[in-house]
Amino acid sequence: MTRRIALRMPLRRILAASVLALIAGALAIQVQAPPVTSPSNAVSSSPTAPSIPPQARIPASDAPGGELGVLTLNVGGIEAKRGVPWETRAQRIAAWSNRNGIAPDIIALQEVHGWLWPFGFANCGRGFGVQAGDYDQIDILLKALRDGTGVTYRVAYLTGNEASFSFAGTCITYRSQAVLYHPGRLANLTARAGDGRPHNDIDGLDGVPHLRRSLPLCSRRTNLMPLETLLDGASQTDKCGRPTPSGPAWAVLRAGTVKATFVRLALTTDPSRSIDVFNAHPGLEHEDLDGLAIKRLIDKVERPYSSSSLYYPPLLVGDLNDLNIGRDFPAFVTAHAPPQNDVEVIGIGNEESFPAQYRARVAKRAVLPDLPPGVLCRRESVDLLVSDHCGVFARFEWDGPDAGVLRGVFVDGPTRVPANSKYRLVAVPSGGNPLMSVRWQPGDATSPQLNARAGDSNTIQTWTVSVTDPFIARTVSKSISVIAESTCQPSCKASQASCLSCRGSSCPLPRECAAEYLRCVAGCRSSARNIRSANATCSIGGRLYPA
């Protein structure tokens, strides 16, 4: 796997200025926006590949039984792999789909080059000085898939950050993740989200889940498909100052690189329930830290449970390198991982961690490309190669006729609140139907939402919710305990946060902040009847931090 190092903006500007001075405009710089050629008379300057035989096209399915096909692939960039150009590799992906009768509903991609720019006349895997414009790699793949499957896929997002790598010289690229989807089967719910952060933003975002815009479609070169109409999202004016689709997606970065992205889709046959897709690619080093960042993204978008209505438990797909579904992501189970020991994996959330309407099972598994018996991923013949990885496909369906029956109930709400404060609990069933009844104990409340008030300091309230489906005579229950904290305890937490955020040589050490927090809490408990602490201050390391 090629190592890539993120570039900071000042260095990129210096490099760009150097190239301008050296070649005096002979090369088209990436941020320029040449006129877009009409797709009807477009001519590709990239290497050509043999077309797919005109076999029977794969018809769109109305997916009886909740069918959902998912393909994930680390494409390894747009450069040639073992001498095989991307155009040929894309054709092979489409030919595999055609040959196996597979038109995936979701295609998750890692290591996509949003654009590629060789420094000077470097060879970046496509020839000396040969660039790739915005979305060229996706453009080539969309054309191949349309020709091979009859499906014109849409681009939910393509987002990442600028980076560099060495091939035959220095190459600068927009390294990204992307998700394509079958518009006859799915709709993009995240496309309705707000604006988000810019497509290349990294400052202050380390480990922070955030909504992020896609790469603007400004400077195209291949012009094979009408991408302006195939990208999702409201307009943005980043990079070239003219409106292009924003393609919003949730993302999390670590060490200046996007580690995972997220999009919320919905089946067109059931638009009220979501298909949640996490597309992950932790690095080869510090996988444990990358894994924590990915789990932070999962927690951000999946909690509270009532914030969405899941059709199936969420999907976790991608190139996980040394991370493992189950061990490193215990809320998920493996749906398919190639027995040939590659790193590409498809996982699905388990029933104990996510409330979903339907329980899923895997109806079909496949590996891209079709490998002869005994051949391992990454050791296939060059005639089969589609990337420096194998792709993984899984088709889900309802797990039997009772896949949608009532199976459990989750509870949204706090487990700790200030004493005597109001709070709300929400019951979220797994499966069932709109005619189910809800009952909370104590109190016999019958709404899914329970509004309550905490007791005095250091008391505990325990609530049990029961959900009953009268059609199958099944009742499921869940209990939650809520602790009423002393009214000054949140002040201690706020003071500790202020202490930890202090910067400078005179600031307390983290262990001093922690020790003072424990003393503050102990003092609160010993004087729980004295509510003067609402305006108290904590002295940490000789400084006063207002509570």
Sequence and secondary structure as in RCSB ss.txt:
>XXXX:A:sequence
MTRRIALRMPLRRILAASVLALIAGALAIQVQAPPVTSPSNAVSSSPTAPSIPPQARIPASDAPGGELGVLTLNV
GGIEAKRGVPWETRAQRIAAWSNRNGIAPDIIALQEVHGWLWPFGFANCGRGFGVQAGDYDQIDILLKALRDGTG
VTYRVAYLTGNEASFSFAGTCITYRSQAVLYHPGRLANLTARAGDGRPHNDIDGLDGVPHLRRSLPLCSRRTNLM
PLETLLDGASQTDKCGRPTPSGPAWAVLRAGTVKATFVRLALTTDPSRSIDVFNAHPGLEHEDLDGLAIKRLIDK
VERPYSSSSLYYPPLLVGDLNDLNIGRDFPAFVTAHAPPQNDVEVIGIGNEESFPAQYRARVAKRAVLPDLPPGV
LCRRESVDLLVSDHCGVFARFEWDGPDAGVLRGVFVDGPTRVPANSKYRLVAVPSGGNPLMSVRWQPGDATSPQL
NARAGDSNTIQTWTVSVTDPFIARTVSKSISVIAESTCQPSCKASQASCLSCRGSSCPLPRECAAEYLRCVAGCR
SSARNIRSANATCSIGGRLYPA
>XXXX:A:secstr
    EE  HHHHHHHHHHHHHHHTT S  TT       GGG    S                 TTS EEEEEEE 
  SS BTTB HHHHHHHHHHHHHHHT   SEEEEEEEEEEEEESTT B SSSBT  B TTHHHHHHHHHHHHHHS
   EEEEEEEEEEEEESBSEEEEEEEEEEEE TTTEEESGGGS   B TT  TT BT  EEE        S   S
 GGGTB SSEE TTTSS EE   EEEEEETTEEEEEEEEEEETT TTSEEEEEEE   SS HHHHHHHHHHHHHH
HH SGGG  BSS  EEEEE TT  BTTTBTTEEEEE  TT  SEEEEEE TTT  BSS EEEEEEEEES   TT 
 TT S TTT SSSS EEEEEEEESSTTTTS  EEEEES SEEETT EEEEEEEEES  TT EEEEETT   SSEE
EEE  STT EEEEEEEEEETTTTEEEEEEEEEEEE TTHHHHHHHHHHHHH  STTS  HHHHHHHHHHHHHHHH
HTTT GGGGG EEEETTEEEE 
